[in-house]
C-alpha cells in the first residue's frame, strides 16, 4: 500500500460534534489523488498547460471509524477501473488514523475535461502512458 498523503486533522476540519466533517474526507482524498498523479510525473502544471483537468462524476464516502481533533491521517490510493488510455477511471482511497484503524473509504469515478471547450477529453499519449503506471487494485477492472 502506497501512502500519497499524510497529515494532521486541523481544527477547521471538525464539525460541531468534534468529529472530522464529511467534506474534509473528500479534501484529504483529493490531495492524495493529485499527489498520486504527481508521483508518476503527471503534473498539475502539464494539465494547466494543456487546459485540462480531472472531473468527478461520483464520489462515495464510507465511514468506518470516527476521526477526531488532532488525529493524524494517512491516505492510500489505487486505480479500481480505467480505460486503457486513462480517459475514464475509478479510484479508491483508504484513509487510516494514526493507530492504523481504517477511518474511511472514498471511491470516485472520473474523467478528464477540456476546461476551454467544457467537453470530456483524453490524456495525450505521453500522459496516458504515465497514467498506466499508477498502482492498480487487486480487483482492477478494465473499462475497455
C-alpha positions as CSV (number, residue, x, y, z in Angstrom):
1,X,0.0,0.0,0.0
2,X,1.4,3.3,-1.0
3,X,0.6,6.4,1.1
4,X,0.0,9.6,-1.0
5,X,-0.9,11.9,1.8
6,X,-0.2,12.2,5.5
7,X,-1.2,15.0,7.8
8,X,-3.0,16.2,10.9
9,X,-6.7,16.9,11.2
10,X,-7.0,20.7,11.6
11,X,-9.4,22.5,13.9
12,X,-11.3,23.9,10.8
13,X,-11.9,20.3,9.6
14,X,-14.1,19.5,12.7
15,X,-17.8,19.6,13.0
16,X,-20.0,20.6,16.0
17,X,-19.7,17.0,17.3
18,X,-15.9,17.2,17.4
19,X,-15.6,14.7,14.5
20,X,-13.9,15.4,11.2
21,X,-16.6,17.0,9.0
22,X,-17.8,15.0,6.0
23,X,-16.3,17.3,3.3
24,X,-12.8,17.1,4.9
25,X,-12.6,13.4,3.9
26,X,-13.1,14.4,0.3
27,X,-10.4,17.1,0.7
28,X,-7.9,14.5,2.0
29,X,-8.8,12.1,-0.8
30,X,-8.4,14.8,-3.5
31,X,-5.0,15.8,-2.2
32,X,-3.9,12.2,-2.1
33,X,-5.2,11.7,-5.7
34,X,-3.3,14.7,-7.0
35,X,-0.1,13.5,-5.1
36,X,-0.5,10.1,-6.7
37,X,-0.7,11.6,-10.2
38,X,2.3,13.7,-9.5
39,X,4.3,10.7,-8.2
40,X,4.3,9.2,-11.8
41,X,5.1,12.5,-13.5
42,X,1.5,13.6,-14.3
43,X,2.0,17.1,-13.1
44,X,-0.6,19.8,-12.5
45,X,1.5,22.2,-14.5
46,X,1.2,19.9,-17.5
47,X,-2.6,19.7,-17.1
48,X,-2.8,23.5,-16.8
49,X,-0.7,23.9,-20.0
50,X,-3.0,21.6,-21.8
51,X,-6.0,23.4,-20.4
52,X,-7.4,20.2,-18.9
53,X,-8.2,18.8,-15.5
54,X,-9.8,15.9,-13.6
55,X,-13.6,15.9,-13.2
56,X,-15.6,13.7,-10.9
57,X,-19.0,12.1,-11.8
58,X,-19.4,10.3,-8.5
59,X,-17.9,10.4,-5.0
60,X,-18.8,7.9,-2.4
61,X,-17.7,8.0,1.2
62,X,-17.9,5.0,3.5
63,X,-17.2,5.7,7.2
64,X,-15.5,3.0,9.2
65,X,-14.2,4.7,12.4
66,X,-14.5,8.2,13.7
67,X,-11.8,10.8,13.3
68,X,-11.3,13.5,16.0
69,X,-9.3,16.5,16.9
70,X,-5.5,16.3,16.5
71,X,-5.7,12.9,14.8
72,X,-3.1,12.2,12.1
73,X,-4.2,10.6,8.9
74,X,-2.6,8.6,6.1
75,X,-4.3,8.2,2.7
76,X,-3.7,5.5,0.1
77,X,-5.0,5.4,-3.5
78,X,-5.4,2.7,-6.2
79,X,-7.0,2.6,-9.6
80,X,-10.0,0.3,-9.4
81,X,-11.2,0.8,-13.0
82,X,-10.0,2.6,-16.1
83,X,-9.9,2.7,-19.8
84,X,-6.5,1.9,-21.3
85,X,-6.0,5.5,-22.4
86,X,-6.8,6.7,-18.9
87,X,-9.8,8.8,-20.2
88,X,-12.2,7.3,-17.6
89,X,-11.2,6.0,-14.2
90,X,-12.3,5.0,-10.8
91,X,-10.0,5.5,-7.8
92,X,-10.3,4.1,-4.3
93,X,-8.8,6.0,-1.4
94,X,-8.4,4.5,2.1
95,X,-8.0,6.8,5.0
96,X,-6.2,5.5,8.1
97,X,-5.9,7.0,11.6
98,X,-2.6,7.2,13.4
99,X,-3.5,3.9,15.3
100,X,-3.8,2.0,12.0
101,X,-7.6,1.8,12.0
102,X,-9.2,2.4,8.7
103,X,-11.4,5.5,9.2
104,X,-13.0,5.8,5.8
105,X,-13.0,4.6,2.1
106,X,-13.6,7.2,-0.6
107,X,-14.5,5.9,-4.1
108,X,-14.6,8.3,-7.0
109,X,-15.4,7.9,-10.7
110,X,-14.0,10.5,-13.1
111,X,-12.5,11.6,-16.4
112,X,-10.6,14.5,-17.9
113,X,-12.2,17.7,-19.1
114,X,-11.0,20.3,-21.6
115,X,-11.6,23.4,-19.5
116,X,-11.9,25.7,-22.5
117,X,-14.3,23.5,-24.6
118,X,-16.0,22.2,-21.5
119,X,-16.1,18.7,-23.0
120,X,-14.6,15.4,-21.9
121,X,-11.2,14.6,-23.4
122,X,-8.5,12.0,-23.3
123,X,-5.0,12.5,-22.0
124,X,-2.3,13.0,-24.6
125,X,-0.3,9.8,-25.3
126,X,2.7,10.6,-23.1
127,X,0.5,11.4,-20.1
128,X,-1.7,8.4,-20.7
129,X,1.4,6.2,-20.6
130,X,2.3,7.8,-17.2
131,X,-1.3,7.2,-16.0
132,X,-0.9,3.5,-16.8
133,X,2.0,3.2,-14.3
134,X,-0.3,4.2,-11.3
135,X,-0.9,1.5,-8.7
136,X,-3.9,-0.8,-9.5
137,X,-6.2,-2.6,-7.1
138,X,-6.1,-6.4,-6.8
139,X,-9.6,-6.4,-8.3
140,X,-8.9,-4.0,-11.1
141,X,-11.4,-3.9,-13.9
142,X,-10.7,-2.6,-17.4
143,X,-13.4,-0.3,-18.9
144,X,-12.4,-1.1,-22.5
